[in-house]
Amino acid sequence: MGDQVYRRGRHRGVWCVVWGHGRNKQRHALGIKATALNRPDADREVARWNSGLAEAQRNGSAVAVAGIYDLYVKDREAVGKDVQRMRDAWKPMAPHFGHLMPDQIEDQTCRDYAKHRRGHGVSNGGIRSELIYLSAALGFGKKKKLYAGDRPEIERPPAARPRERWLTKAEARRLIDATSPRFLHVKLWLHLALATAGRPSHILQLTWDRVTLKKWTHPESGVTYYGHVNLDDPTRDATRKGRARVPLNQDAYEVLLLAREMAQTQWVIEYNGQPVTGRQGVRQAVVRAAQRAKLAGVTPYVLRHTAGVWMAQAGLPMAEISQYMGHTSTAITERVYARFHPDYLQRAANALSLRETKAIEDKRSGG
C-alpha cells in the first residue's frame, strides 16, 4: 500500500476522498455537495489528505488511519464480530483522523476532537467509546505492520460517572402505555428490557430458540416459575460485555406468550416480518414514548439501568445483581448500584452516631 494516493470522487450526491482500485476501492464522504461550485473545496480537502500521506510516508509510514481502521473493521467482521458500532464510531472520527498517519496523532489532536464532539452534545462517555475503537484499530495496524514507529497513545476523556436517570415503577408503566400501538415490538422490547436487564442490542438479537416458556409451580415452596431467556448467543465469540441466562417473571412470560403466537421470523423483536437491527433499532420510538409520557432523559439504556436499581432497592446481594446483568465483576455492580441498596453505608453511619458514643460513656461511668 506504499503507492496509496487519495483522489476526488463522487458518491450519492457528495464529493468523496477515494483510494484504492477495483475491489479494494474505498471512499470517505466529505459532506460537500457534489457540484461544480463546490469542487475547489473538495480538491482542497483531498490535497490535505495527500499532504498528510506524503509527510507520513517520508517518515516511514505506509497506510493512513482511514485505511487502517477499514482493515480493522473488516478483520473483526471476518471473525464474526458485530461491527456496526465500530462503523458508527468512525463516521464522526473520519474527518479528524482519516487523512492522518498514526505518527501524526498527538494528544492535542485527540483533545481537539473531544472538544468538537462536546460541541455537538456528545458526552465524555460517548467520546471515550469512539476513541477506544480508534486505539484498538491502531493496535491492530501495528500488529499487522501497517505503519512504522510506535503505536500512538490515544488520549481519552475520563470515564463517565455512573448513570443517574432511572424510572420508578409508575413511570415505567406510563412509558409502556405511551408507546404507539403501531409499535408492538417496542412494547415487547420495553418489557424484556425491564425483565432481563439486558443491553439494548442484546435484546434485539434474541431469537426464539433461546426462549423457554414453561409455567409451573414448585409443590413444596409454592414458587411459580415461568421459563427463561438466554441473552448469550452460543454462535458468537465471547466478549467483555457478558450476556446472562435469566429466568422470566410473569409480566415477561405473558407478553412473550402473545408475541410467539404472532411471530413471523426467528427473531423475538421483529417489525413487518423483519428483525429490528442496528444500534438505533428502538431508540426513536422509546424517546418519543417518553416525550408523550412527559418523562425526561429516557433512552433505551435507561431501562437496563432501571432494572439494576430496582434489584438493588429490593435488597438483593450485589453478586446476584452482577450475575443477572452479565457484569464481568461485582466491582462494576457495586460502583453503580450499591448506593441504591437499602442498607448502603448504614453501619458506617451508625458508627458515627452521637447516641452510640453517649451509650459507651454511660456504660464506662456506670450510669
Stockholm file with secondary structure:
# STOCKHOLM 1.0

chainA/1-367         MGDQVYRRGRHRGVWCVVWGHGRNKQRHALGIKATALNRPDADREVARWNSGLAEAQRNGSAVAVAGIYDLYVKDREAVGKDVQRMRDAWKPMAPHFGHLMPDQIEDQTCRDYAKHRRGHGVSNGGIRSELIYLSAALGFGKKKKLYAGDRPEIERPPAARPRERWLTKAEARRLIDATSPRFLHVKLWLHLALATAGRPSHILQLTWDRVTLKKWTHPESGVTYYGHVNLDDPTRDATRKGRARVPLNQDAYEVLLLAREMAQTQWVIEYNGQPVTGRQGVRQAVVRAAQRAKLAGVTPYVLRHTAGVWMAQAGLPMAEISQYMGHTSTAITERVYARFHPDYLQRAANALSLRETKAIEDKRSGG
#=GR chainA/1-367 SS CTTCCCEEEEETTEEEEEESCGGGCEEEEEEEECSTTTHHHHHHHHHHHHHHHHHHHHTTCCSCHHHHHHHHHHHHHHTTCCCHHHHHHHHHHHHHHTTSCGGGCCHHHHHHHHHHHHHTTCCHHHHHHHHHHHHHHHHHHHHTTCSCSCCCCCCCCCCCCCCCCCCCHHHHHHHHHHSCTTCHHHHHHHHHHHHHCCCHHHHHTCBGGGEEEEEEECTTTCCEEEEEEECSCTTSCCCSSCCCEEECCHHHHHHHHHHHHHCCSSBSSEETTEECCSTTTTHHHHHHHHHHTTCTTCCHHHHHHHHHHHHHHTTCCHHHHHHHHTCSCHHHHHHHHGGGSTTTTHHHHHHTCHHHHHHHHHHHHTC
#=GC SS_cons         CTTCCCEEEEETTEEEEEESCGGGCEEEEEEEECSTTTHHHHHHHHHHHHHHHHHHHHTTCCSCHHHHHHHHHHHHHHTTCCCHHHHHHHHHHHHHHTTSCGGGCCHHHHHHHHHHHHHTTCCHHHHHHHHHHHHHHHHHHHHTTCSCSCCCCCCCCCCCCCCCCCCCHHHHHHHHHHSCTTCHHHHHHHHHHHHHCCCHHHHHTCBGGGEEEEEEECTTTCCEEEEEEECSCTTSCCCSSCCCEEECCHHHHHHHHHHHHHCCSSBSSEETTEECCSTTTTHHHHHHHHHHTTCTTCCHHHHHHHHHHHHHHTTCCHHHHHHHHTCSCHHHHHHHHGGGSTTTTHHHHHHTCHHHHHHHHHHHHTC
//
